[in-house]
Amino acid sequence: MTQAEAVTILRRGNSGVNEWNRRRRAGECIGDLNGVELTDCILFGADFSGLTLSQANFRGSFLNYACFENCDLRGAIFREAMLHYAEFTETDLTDADLSHSLLFRVKFYHCHLIRTQFAFSHLSHAMVGECLVNEANLIGTDLSVDDFRRYYDELEPESA
C-alpha cells in the first residue's frame, strides 16, 4: 500500500479505518508513511502498530482507541487532536507535539517522551509507565492523573 493509498483509505472515516485494520491484519505491506498528512481525520480505533510515522501530521484528528504500538512517531504532530483511550507502547515520541490535545485515559508505556510537547493538553487519568521523559513541555497541562502520582510515590522513599 502506497502512502497515497493509505491516506485515501484513512480519510474515509469509520469505513476507511475498518478497511485499513482489515488489510493490516491480513498482513498487507504498508509503504513509507513518514510525513503523512492526516489532519482533521476521524481515525477511531485505527491500528498503526509497527509503523514509521515520523513527522506525520494528525493535527485536529479524532484518534480515540487508536493503537501506536512499537511506532516511530518522532516529530509527529497531534496538536489539537482527541486521543481518548489511545495506546502508545514501545513508541518513540521524541519531539512530538501533543499540545492543546485531549488525552483522556491515554496509555504511555515504555515510550520515549524526549522534548515532547504536552503544553495546555488534558492528560486526565493518563497511564504512564516506564517511560523516558526528558525536557517534556508540560506548561498549562492538566495533570489530574492518578497513575503519574502512583509511579512517583513508588520511586520516592516515605518520610518517617
N, C-alpha and C positions, 0 to 999 in steps of 0.2 A: 504494500500500500504506500503510495507516494504521500508527501506532505500535503499536496493539494487535495488529494482524495480524502485524506484524514480530516482536513478542515471542512470539506463539503459534507462529509458524513456527520461530524460532530456539531455542525451548525444547524442540523435538522431538529435539535431539541431531543425530547424523550425517545422518539423513534430512531433517531440517529445514534443516541447513546446505546440503545438496545442492540442495534446492528454492530456498532463498534465493539461492545463487550462480547457479542456472539463471535465475531471474527477473531477477536483476541483469544478467546477460549479455544477456538479451532486451530490456533497456532499460526495464524497468518503473520507474516513478517511485516513489521512496521518500519518504514524508512526513517530518515533523519527528520526529527521534529524540533531541532534547535531553532529558536526564534519564531516558532509557530505563533500566529495571531489568532487567538480565540477570545477576543474581547466581547463582553456582553452576551455570552452564550449561556444556555441552560444545559448543564452537564451533570445533572443529578445522578449519582451512582456510577460515574464513568471510572473505568479501571485503567490507570496509567502506569501500572506496575512495571518496573524494569526498564522504563524508557528514559532516554536522554532528552530533557526538555529545557536545557539551559537557555536563558534569555527568552523563554516563552512568555507570551502576554495573555494573562487571564483576567485582565482588569475588568471589574464590574460583572464578572460571571457568577453564576449560581453553581457551586460545586459541592452542594450538600451530599454527604455519603460518598464522595469521591475517594479513590484509593491511590495513594502515591507511595507505594512500597518499592524500596530499592531504586529510587529515581535520582537523576541528576537534575536538580532544579536551580543550579547556580545562576544568580541574576534574574530569575523568573519574577514576573510582576503579577501579584494577586491584589493589587491596590483596589480598595472598594469592592472586593469580592465577598460573597457569602459562602462560608465553608463549614456549615454546621455538620458535626459528626464526621468530618473528613479525617482520613488517617494518613499520617506521614511516618513511615517506618524505614529505618536504614536509608534515609534520604538526605542529600546534601542541599541545604537551603542557604548556602553561603551567598551573601549579597542579595538575597531575595527581598522583595518589597511586599509585605503583607499589611502595610499601613492602611488605616481607615477601613479595615475589614471586620467582618463579623465571624468570629471563630468559636462559636459555642460548642463545647464538648469535643473539640478537636483533639486528636491524639498525636503527640510527637514522641516517638521512641527511637533511641539510637540515631538521632539526627545531628547534623552539623548546622548550628544556628549562628554562624560567624558573620558579624556585621549585618545580620538580618534585621529588617525594619518592621517593627510592630507598632510604630507611633500611632496613637489615637485609635487603636483597634480594641475590640472587645474579646478578651480571652477568657470569658467567664466559664468556669468549670472545665477548662482545658486540662488534659492529662499529659504531663511531660515527664519522661523518664530516661535517664542515662544519655542525655544529650550534651554535646559540646557547645557551650554558649560562651561567646566572646564578642564584646563590643556590640551586642544587640541593642537596638534603639527601642526603649520601652516608654518613651515620654508620652504622657497622657493616656497610657494603656489601662484598660480596666483589667486588673489582675485579681479579681474575686474568684480565685481558683484554689479550691481545697488541695488539689494534688501538688501544686507548687509548694505550698506550706508543708505538706506531709513529707515531701522529699527533702526539703530544707531541714525540718525537725529531725529527720533521721541522721543527717550529717553533723548537726550541732550537738555537743555534749550538754546534758541538762545541768542547770546550775543547782548547786547544793543548798 
